[in-house]
Amino acid sequence: MRLIDRNDTSLALALIASALVIFQQPLRVLVDAAHVVELRYNIDLLPGLTVLVGTFGFHQYRKRQQARAAEAAAASEAAVARARAVELERLVAFGRALGNALDPAAMRQVFWRYMPIFAGEREVWMLTRKPDGWESALRDATVQTPRPPDELEAIAASAMAHPDVETSEGDGLLVDDDLCFPLTVGDIAIGVVGVRHGRAVSSSERQALSAAAALLAIAIRNNQLLAQTRESSIRDSLTGCFNRACAMEALTAELQRAKRTRRSLSVLMFDIDEFKSVNDRFGHLTGDAILAAIGGRLASMLRATDVKCRYGGDEFLVILPDTALAGVEHVAAALLASVADLRVPAGAGSISPTVSVGVMTAAEGDVDPMSVVATADRALYRAKREGRTRYSATPLAPVV
């Protein structure tokens, strides 16, 4: 334990003065002896000792000042290191949370949990790109006078179109009073994160925001790719309809729901008449064009709640929740007329495809999807035997 520290200067001076008073007689003797030595040997002992003592004292003073400066620098570096450690912990936590956010709703929750912290509790917003413009803006709900979407979109567009967007991305781009961080992955523009009153953002805050924006861009892009992968795994790319596996999952779920709610559920199955001969005569590209045209017609004429599936080859399955037998028969008649209106280029002219349709309504308590599909398939082949270009309803399917 130190008896005297840097805060006890007055005490130290008092001790020195007291020592001089106490030892003034011995000091006087030493001074007299020094004078005798100077006279005897013709030297300047006392001035030399004075210079030596003064130099030593100044040297000690400089060493102490340097030590204090080094201590202050070390404390400053330690503070910076602690701040960086805290910032790194936040970024790691942010990255981990983004990695666990596998849908847009979870991504929004992570954004609002962390980004205001990186922005120093300033107003923060985000816009993401879509093929025909911008998604709805994520904006701070606590702002009393929120800015209109058009204003934010104009700011984001200016930031994305800035000529220095690639070189200045690390420090952000000032657009009016907003500090903008373009979200890019490679050469793909994801969107823009903006902080209002960005001129007051410090350099360290800019670096943290830039790192957070980079993590956010990668997470959003990964989320988009995951959604695209999911979509491609359940949809037929040619017709835009769901594939067979998805159809069976959806039918199983709808059968369970119909049993629970005691609501009607109908199924419509159809295929293209003489499709093989069309492929043989005009080629598979024409056949693909017919399939794509029918897929587009299904999307335009059916409800959003109806599940449209390409069951296999030229065979389609449509699941119609909350639809009784009369309703599915009406849909079948409309489908026959709608497909007959199609004109698909073929060779030097065009052809109009036709379809045969089988319809059925699930019986009460029916939960076997394969049985439902088999019943609809039997109705489809009945329509073919009866001359094609028509629909047939199975007589074995009582209405719920």
N, C-alpha and C positions, 0 to 999 in steps of 0.2 A: 504494500500500500504506500503510495507517494504522500509525503507530508505536505509538499508544496506543488501546486500545478499552475497552469497558465492563468488561472483566475486569481491567484494570490500575489500579484505584482506588488501591491502596497505592503503586504506582509514581508516580502523578500527585501524590499528597500529598507523597511524598518529594522530588519535583522542585520543588514549590512551596516546601517548607521550605528546600531547598538554595538556591533563588533568593533567599529572604529573607535567609539568612545571608550569601550572597555580596554582595548589593547592600544590606546594612544601612546602610553609610556613606552612599551616595548617597540612600537613602530618608530617612535622618536629616536630610540637608541639605534635602531637599524639604519635610519636615515643619517644620523650622525656618523655611524661607522662607514656608510657609503661615501659621505663627504670626505672622510679621512682617506679612504682608498683612492678617491678621485684625485685628491691633492698629491698623495704619495706617488701614484703611478701616472699622473697627468692624463686621465681618461674621463669621458663623460658617461659615467655609469647610470645615473638616474634618468637622463633623457633617453638613453638607449632602452632602459627597462620600461620607461613610459611608452615609447613607441611599440615595444614588443607586447606589452600588456594591451595597449589600444588595438593593435593589429589582431591579437588573439581574440579579444572581445568582439571585434567586428566580424572576424571569421566565424566565431560561434553564433553570432547573430544571423549571419547569412545562412549558415547551416540550418538554424532553426526555421528561418523563413522558407528555405527550400523544402524542409521536412513538412512544414505546414501546407505549402503548395502541393506537394506530392500527396499528402493526406487528403486534401480537398479534391484533387484530381481523382484519387482512388475512390473517394466517397461518391463523386459524380459518376464515375464509370460504374460503380456498384449500383447506383440508382438507375442508370440507363440499362444495365444488365437485368436488373429486377423488372423494369418496365418491359423490356424485350421478352423476358421469360413469361410475364403475364400475358403479353400480346400473343406469344407463341402458343401458350395454353389455350387462349381463346380461339386462335386459328385452328388448332388441332381439334378442339371441341366442335367448332363450326364444321370442319371437314368431316368429322365422324357423324355429326347430325345430318349433314347433306347426304352422306353415304347411305344412311338409313331411310332417307326420304325417297320413296319409290313411286310417288304419285304427286300430281300438282298441289293437292291440298296439303300434304305433308311438307312439300317444298315451301309453300307460303308460310306455314307455321314456323319453320326453321328461319326463314328470311326475317320475320318480324321479331323473333327471339334474339337474334344476334346482330343484324345489321344496324339497328339504332345504337348499339353499344360501340361498334366501330365508327359510327358517324358522330360520336360524342353527343348523343341525344338530339341531334339536329333533325330537321325534316328530311326523310329519305324516301325514295320512290324507285320503282323498277318497271320497265317496259320490255317485253320480249317480242321478237319478230314472229310473224306468220307470213305465208306466201303472199297474201293480198294486203298486208299492212301491219298493224300492231295488235297484240293481245290487250285485254283490259289492264289498265295500270294498277300496280300495287302501290297504294298511297297510304300515308300515315292518317289513320282515322281520328287522331286527336287534334289535327289541325282545324282551327275554327273556320277558316275560309279556304277550303281546298281549291286548287287551281283546276280549271276545266281540262278535260282529256286532250283537247286540241292543242293546248299550250304545251303540255308535257310531250306530246308526240312531235311537235315542232322542235323542241329542245333536243329530243332524242335523235331526230333525223339530222339535225345540225351536227351533233356529236359524231354520228356514224359517217357523215359525209366530210368531216374535217380532214384536210390534207395531211395533217400530222397525227392522225389517229393511231398509226402503228408506232411511231417513235415516242409519242407523248402518253401512251396508254398507262405507263407506270405511275405518272404523277397526276393523271386525270386531265380533263380538258374543261376549261371554264367557258361555259355558254351562258351569256348574261350573268346571272347571279348563282348559277348552278354548277357545281363541280361534277362532271360526268365521267363515268368509267365505262367505256364500251366493253360489252361481253362478247369476246370472240374466242373461238377454238379453231386453230389453224386459220383457214381462210373463210370460215363460216361465221357469219354475224348472228349472235344469239339475241342480243338486246342491249340495254343501257341501264346502269344504276346511277342515280343522281342524288346529290346532297345539296340542299338549298343553303344559301349563304356560304357558298364554298370558298370565298376569298379568305375567310377566317380559319380555314382548316390548316393545321400545322403540318410540317413536313412528315413527322412521325405518323400522324393520323392519315395522311395521304398514302403512305406506304402500307399501313394496315388495311386501309380501304381497298387499295390496289390488289393486295394479296387475297383479301376476302372476295373481291369481284372475280379474280381468276378462279378461285375454288368454286364460286357460284356458277360461273360460265361452264366449267367442266361438268358440274353436277346436273345442270339443266340440259346440256347436250346429251349426257348419258341417259337422263330420264327420257328425252325425246327418242333416242335410239332404242331404249327398252320398250317404249310404247309402240314404235314402228315394228320392232321384232314381234311383240305380242300380236299386233294387228296382222302382220303378214303370216303369222302361224295359225291364225283362226279364219283368215279371209282368203278367198280365191282371187288372185290378182287380175284375172281376165274379166270376171263378171262383177266383182265387188261384193259378192255374196259370201256368207260364212261357209266354211268347209263342212265336211260330213261329221267329223269328230265334234265340232262345236254345235252342229245341229242336234246331235244325240244328247249332248249335255243340256242344251237349251230345252229340248223336248222333255227330258227327265224332270228338269226344274219346273216347267210349266204344268206338267201332269201333277206334280206334288202340290203346286199352288192351286190348281183347279180342284183337287180333292179337298184341300183345306178350306177353300172359300166357297166351294160348291158352285163355281162359275163355269160357263161353257168353254170348251177348248176344241178348236177344229184344226184339221191339217189338210193341206192341199199339196198333191204331188203331180208333176207333169213332166213330159219330155217332148222333144221336138220331133215332129212327124218326118219320117224318111230322112233322118239326119245323116245316116251313112251314105246314102246315095248323093246327098248334097256334097259331102266331102269327096266322094269318088268323082263326081262330075266337075265340080268347081275348085276343088283343092281345100286343104285344111285351113288356109288363111280365111277363106270365105266362111268356113264353119266357125272359126274363132270370132269373126265379125258378127255372126248371128248370135252366138252365145253372149258376146259383150253387149249387143243391142238389147237382148232380152233381159240381161242383168240390169241395164239402165232403166228399162221400162218398169221392172219390178220396183226399183228404188223410187220411181216417180209416182206410181199409182197406189202403193200400199202404205199403211200407217207406219209411223216410226216404231211402234211397239210390236209390229209383225216381224218375225224372224225369217229372213230370206236366206236360203242355203242352196249351194250347188251340191247336190247329193252325190253325183258322180257322172262323168261323161256329159251327156246332154240332159240329164235328169235333175230336176229341181224339187226342193221341198220347202214349203212355206208353212210356218206355224202361226196361227191366228188366235191369240188369247182373247177371252171374253167374246167369242163369236160362236153362235149357234149354227145349225145346219143350213138354215135359210140364208144366213149371212155369208157363209163360205160358198154356197152355190152362186150367190150374187157376185162374189169376187171371182169365181171361176168363169162366169159368163163375161165379166168385164175383161178378164185376162185374155180370153179367146179373141175378143174384138180388138183389144189393144195390140196384141202380137200380130194379128192379121193386117194391121195398118202399117207395120214396119216395112221399109224398103231398104234392102241390104244389097250393095253393089256385088255383082257376080258376073264375071266375064265381061262381055260387052254391054250387059244390061243390069238388071237387078231382080231379086227374088223376094217374095213375101213368105216368111216361114209360118207354119201353123203348129199348134201344139194339141196334145191330148191330155186331159186333166182327170184326175181322180180325187174325190173329196170324201172326208169322213169327219164325224164329230165323236170325240172320245166318250166312251160309256162312263157312267158314274162309278168312281172307285178304280178306274183303269190307271195303272201306274207303270205299265211295261211299255217303254218306248218302241221296242222292236215289234211288239204286237200292233201298235198303232201304225207304224210305218208299213207293216205287211198288209194291214187292212186298206190303207190308202193305195198301196201298190196294186192290190187286186182290183180296186175301183178303176185305176189308171188303165190296166190291161183290158178291163171290160169296155172302157171307152174306145180303145184301139180296135177291139173285135167288132164293135158296133159301127165302125167306119171312120174313126179318127176325127180330128178337128171338132171335138165336143168334150163335154165333161160328164162324168158318171159318179153318182153318190152311192156308196155301199149301202145296201139295205140292212146290213148287220150292225150298224152303229146307232143305237138309240140316242136321242138328244138328252143331255144332262138336264 
